[in-house]
Amino acid sequence: MSFYDHFDELRGRFMRCLVVFFLGFIACYFIAEPILGFLRKPLFDVMPLDQQKLYFTSLFENFMTHLKIAGYASLFLLSPFYFYQIWAFVAPGLYPKEKKLVFPFVFAATVFFLGGAAFAYFVLFPVGFKYFISYGTASDVPLLTIDSYYSTCLKLLLLFGLAFELPVLISFLGFLGLVDADFLRKNRRTATIGITVVAALFAPPDAVSMLLLGIPLVLLFEGSIWVVHWFGLKRASQLNGTEETAYNPFEGRSKP
C-alpha cells in the first residue's frame, strides 16, 4: 500500500470510530445521571452530610457536564471496538500467524484500560479525596463546582486507563520482535525514571497519589519483561525446530 492508501485506511478507521462514538454518546446521554451519581460517591463518602453538594457557577455548566459524561462513557464502554480498529489498521503489516492475535490483543487492551480506570476509582479516589478534603483547618470548607470535580475525575480515569496500557504495548512490541527482554532489563532504570516523571506530572500533587500511580506502572513494566522473555523463548524454539514444553516465569528460564 502506498502512503495515500495507508492514509485512506486510517481515515476510514477513524470515521468508523467517530460514528460509533457518536451513537454511544447519544445512548450514554440518557444514563448520564446514574454515572454522575457513581462518580460522586467517592467524594461524598468522605464529606460531612451537610456539605455533600456540588455547585454550578454558569448557566450551561450542568448541561455541558452531562454532555462530557456521555462522551467519556461512550469512550470507555465502547473501547473494545476502538482497540479492534487499531488492530485492524496495523494487521495488514503482520504475518498471518500474528494476525490471529486479534482477540487476545483486544481483550488485553480492554481489560487493562478498564482496569486502570477501576484502580483509579476504587483505590486512588478514596485516598486522594479524603486527603484533600481534610487538608487545612476546620474553617476551610470545600465549595466544589460540578465542572471542576467531574473534569478531574474523568481526566484521572482516562489517565490511569491509558497508563495501564503500558504492558499491552510492550508485550505487543516484544511479540513482533522489536524489543527483547535484555533490552528492557538494561533500560529498567530509564523506564522507572520515566514512570516517576509521568506520575509526578499527571497524578494529583501529593506523594500518596504519585506512588499509587507509579508503583503499579513499575510492577506492570516488570511483568511485561517476563512476557517478552517468554515470547523470545518461543521464537527461539521455533527457529530451532523445537517447542518449549513448559515455562516458569518466576524462575526466568525454560524447564528441561
C-alpha positions as CSV (number, residue, x, y, z in Angstrom):
1,M,0.0,0.0,0.0
2,S,1.2,3.5,-0.8
3,F,1.3,6.3,1.7
4,Y,-2.0,7.6,0.4
5,D,-3.6,4.2,0.7
6,H,-2.5,4.0,4.3
7,F,-3.9,7.4,4.9
8,D,-7.2,6.5,3.4
9,E,-7.3,3.3,5.5
10,L,-6.6,5.4,8.6
11,R,-9.3,7.9,7.7
12,G,-11.8,5.1,7.2
13,R,-11.0,3.5,10.6
14,F,-11.2,6.9,12.2
15,M,-14.6,7.6,10.7
16,R,-15.9,4.3,11.9
17,C,-14.7,5.1,15.4
18,L,-16.3,8.5,15.1
19,V,-19.7,7.1,14.1
20,V,-19.7,4.5,16.8
21,F,-18.6,7.1,19.4
22,F,-21.4,9.4,18.4
23,L,-24.0,6.6,18.6
24,G,-22.6,5.7,22.0
25,F,-22.7,9.3,23.0
26,I,-26.4,9.6,22.3
27,A,-27.2,6.4,24.2
28,C,-25.0,7.3,27.2
29,Y,-26.6,10.7,27.5
30,F,-29.7,9.1,28.8
31,I,-27.8,7.3,31.5
32,A,-25.6,10.3,32.4
33,E,-27.3,10.9,35.7
34,P,-26.6,7.4,37.2
35,I,-23.0,7.8,36.0
36,L,-22.8,11.2,37.8
37,G,-24.0,9.6,41.0
38,F,-21.5,6.8,40.6
39,L,-18.7,9.4,40.3
40,R,-20.0,11.5,43.2
41,K,-19.9,8.6,45.6
42,P,-16.1,8.6,46.5
43,L,-16.3,12.3,47.2
44,F,-19.5,12.2,49.3
45,D,-18.2,9.3,51.3
46,V,-15.5,11.5,52.8
47,M,-17.6,14.7,53.2
48,P,-19.9,15.7,56.0
49,L,-23.5,15.1,55.2
50,D,-24.4,18.8,55.3
51,Q,-21.6,19.6,52.7
52,Q,-22.5,16.9,50.2
53,K,-23.3,19.3,47.4
54,L,-21.8,20.3,44.1
55,Y,-22.4,23.7,42.6
56,F,-22.5,25.2,39.2
57,T,-21.4,28.8,38.5
58,S,-22.7,29.3,35.0
59,L,-26.0,28.7,33.3
60,F,-24.8,25.9,30.9
61,E,-22.3,24.2,33.3
62,N,-24.5,21.4,34.4
63,F,-25.8,20.7,30.9
64,M,-22.3,20.7,29.5
65,T,-21.1,18.3,32.2
66,H,-23.8,15.8,31.2
67,L,-22.5,16.0,27.6
68,K,-19.0,15.5,28.8
69,I,-20.0,12.5,30.9
70,A,-21.8,10.9,27.9
71,G,-18.7,11.4,25.8
72,Y,-16.4,9.7,28.3
73,A,-18.8,6.9,28.9
74,S,-19.0,6.2,25.2
75,L,-15.2,6.1,25.1
76,F,-14.9,3.7,28.0
77,L,-17.9,1.4,27.3
78,L,-17.1,1.0,23.6
79,S,-13.3,0.7,24.0
80,P,-13.2,-2.8,22.6
81,F,-14.4,-1.5,19.2
82,Y,-11.8,1.2,19.2
83,F,-9.0,-1.2,20.1
84,Y,-10.2,-3.5,17.3
85,Q,-9.9,-0.7,14.8
86,I,-6.4,0.0,15.9
87,W,-5.5,-3.7,15.4
88,A,-7.3,-3.8,12.0
89,F,-5.2,-0.8,10.9
90,V,-1.8,-2.4,11.7
91,A,-2.9,-6.0,10.8
92,P,-2.1,-5.8,7.1
93,G,1.6,-5.4,8.0
94,L,1.7,-8.5,10.1
95,Y,2.3,-12.2,9.2
96,P,-0.8,-14.5,9.1
97,K,0.3,-16.1,12.4
98,E,0.5,-12.7,14.1
99,K,-2.9,-11.6,12.8
100,K,-4.5,-14.4,14.8
101,L,-3.8,-12.5,18.0
102,V,-6.6,-10.0,17.3
103,F,-8.8,-11.4,20.1
104,P,-6.0,-11.6,22.8
105,F,-4.9,-8.0,21.9
106,V,-8.4,-6.5,22.0
107,F,-9.2,-8.4,25.2
108,A,-6.0,-7.5,27.0
109,A,-6.2,-3.8,25.8
110,T,-9.8,-3.6,27.1
111,V,-9.1,-5.3,30.4
112,F,-6.1,-3.1,31.2
113,F,-7.8,0.1,30.0
114,L,-10.8,-0.5,32.2
115,G,-8.7,-2.0,35.0
116,G,-6.7,1.2,35.1
117,A,-9.8,3.3,35.4
118,A,-11.2,0.9,38.1
119,F,-7.9,1.2,40.0
120,A,-8.2,5.0,40.0
121,Y,-11.8,4.9,41.1
122,F,-11.6,2.2,43.9
123,V,-8.0,2.9,45.1
124,L,-6.9,6.5,44.3
125,F,-10.2,8.3,44.7
126,P,-11.0,7.3,48.3
127,V,-7.4,8.0,49.4
128,G,-6.8,11.2,47.4
129,F,-10.2,12.7,48.1
130,K,-10.0,12.1,51.8
131,Y,-6.6,13.7,51.9
132,F,-7.6,16.9,50.0
133,I,-11.0,17.3,51.7
134,S,-9.5,17.1,55.2
135,Y,-6.4,19.3,54.3
136,G,-6.3,22.6,56.1
137,T,-8.1,23.8,59.2
138,A,-11.8,23.4,60.3
139,S,-12.5,26.8,58.9
140,D,-11.6,25.6,55.4
141,V,-14.9,24.4,53.8
142,P,-14.8,22.9,50.3
143,L,-17.0,24.6,47.7
144,L,-16.6,22.3,44.7
145,T,-18.2,23.1,41.3
146,I,-19.7,20.5,39.1
147,D,-17.4,21.1,36.2
148,S,-14.1,21.1,38.2
149,Y,-15.0,18.0,40.1
150,Y,-16.2,15.8,37.3
151,S,-13.5,17.1,34.9
152,T,-10.9,16.0,37.5
153,C,-12.5,12.6,37.9
154,L,-12.7,11.9,34.1
155,K,-9.2,13.0,33.4
156,L,-7.8,10.7,36.1
157,L,-9.9,7.8,34.9
158,L,-8.6,8.3,31.4
159,L,-5.1,8.8,32.5
160,F,-5.0,5.6,34.6
161,G,-6.7,3.7,31.8
162,L,-4.1,4.8,29.3
163,A,-1.2,4.3,31.7
164,F,-2.2,0.7,32.3
165,E,-1.9,0.0,28.6
166,L,1.9,0.0,29.1
167,P,2.2,-3.8,29.4
168,V,0.0,-4.4,26.4
169,L,2.1,-2.1,24.3
170,I,5.4,-3.6,25.5
171,S,4.2,-7.1,25.1
172,F,3.0,-6.4,21.5
173,L,6.3,-4.9,20.6
174,G,8.0,-7.9,22.1
175,F,5.8,-10.3,20.1
176,L,6.8,-8.5,16.9
177,G,10.5,-8.8,17.9
178,L,11.0,-5.0,18.1
179,V,12.2,-5.2,21.7
180,D,13.5,-8.1,23.8
181,A,13.8,-8.9,27.5
182,D,17.5,-7.9,27.6
183,F,16.8,-4.5,26.2
184,L,14.0,-3.9,28.7
185,R,16.2,-5.1,31.6
186,K,19.1,-2.8,30.5
187,N,16.7,0.2,30.3
188,R,14.9,-0.6,33.6
189,R,16.3,2.4,35.4
190,T,15.4,4.7,32.5
191,A,11.8,3.3,32.4
192,T,11.5,3.8,36.2
193,I,12.6,7.4,35.9
194,G,10.2,8.0,33.1
195,I,7.3,6.4,35.0
196,T,8.2,8.6,38.0
197,V,8.1,11.7,35.9
198,V,4.8,10.8,34.4
199,A,3.3,10.1,37.8
200,A,4.6,13.4,39.1
201,L,3.2,15.4,36.2
202,F,-0.2,13.8,35.9
203,A,-1.1,12.4,39.3
204,P,-2.7,14.7,41.9
205,P,0.1,16.8,43.6
206,D,0.7,14.6,46.6
207,A,3.1,11.8,47.3
208,V,0.5,9.2,48.0
209,S,-1.2,9.7,44.6
210,M,2.1,9.7,42.8
211,L,3.0,6.4,44.5
212,L,-0.4,4.9,43.7
213,L,0.2,5.6,40.0
214,G,3.9,5.0,39.9
215,I,4.2,1.6,41.8
216,P,1.6,-0.2,39.7
217,L,3.2,1.0,36.5
218,V,6.6,-0.2,37.6
219,L,5.1,-3.6,38.5
220,L,3.4,-3.8,35.1
221,F,6.6,-2.9,33.4
222,E,8.4,-5.8,35.3
223,G,5.6,-8.1,34.3
224,S,6.0,-7.1,30.7
225,I,9.6,-8.2,30.8
226,W,8.6,-11.7,31.7
227,V,6.0,-11.8,28.9
228,V,8.6,-10.5,26.3
229,H,11.1,-13.1,27.7
230,W,8.5,-15.8,27.1
231,F,8.0,-14.6,23.5
232,G,11.7,-14.7,23.0
233,L,11.9,-18.3,24.2
234,K,9.0,-19.3,21.9
235,R,10.6,-17.6,18.9
236,A,14.0,-19.2,19.6
237,S,12.4,-22.7,20.0
238,Q,10.6,-22.2,16.7
239,L,13.8,-21.2,14.9
240,N,15.5,-24.3,16.4
241,G,12.6,-26.5,15.3
242,T,11.6,-27.4,18.9
243,E,8.8,-26.3,21.1
244,E,9.2,-25.4,24.8
245,T,7.1,-27.8,26.9
246,A,6.8,-25.6,29.9
247,Y,8.0,-22.3,31.2
248,N,8.1,-20.8,34.7
249,P,8.2,-17.0,34.5
250,F,9.1,-16.8,38.2
251,E,12.4,-18.7,37.5
252,G,13.0,-16.8,34.3
253,R,14.1,-19.8,32.3
254,S,12.6,-22.8,30.5
255,K,12.3,-26.1,32.2
256,P,14.3,-29.0,30.8
